[in-house]
Amino acid sequence: MSKYTNKRLDIVPSTGGSNRVTIPATPFQIRGGTSTGGATSVPCRGCLILAPTGSSNVRVRIDSACTTVTGIAVPEHLLEDGLSGYLRLDIDDLNRLYFLGEAENDVVDIIYWS
């Protein structure tokens, strides 16, 4: 059960959506699951995160600002072996995510279910 929404996190419901987050200029950080920098809450039960091919080394962290040391690398859409990769997070609000990129206009694609 989610401690924030009191909903089950172990099933995939029929609702949700997708967002593309664009990393802004220096310091190449953004909060949340929307390109508004965390201004909007996006409740969910979980999400898949991936960086499109060509994005720099994008990293993610939950509940606090991301750094090159503390963030987890977001997989690129197309890995070297030709397989697509993604990072799955069982989280209850995309607004709890913090992203860090290496360059302006790096993007992160998020698919979420609510």
Buried (B, 14 or more C-beta within 10 A) or exposed (E): EBEEBEBEBEEEEEEBBEBEBEBBEEEBBBBBBBBEEBEEEBBBBBBBBBBBEEBBBBBBBEEEEBEEEEBBEBBBBBEEEEEEBBBEBEBBBBBBBBBBBEEEEBBBBBBBBB
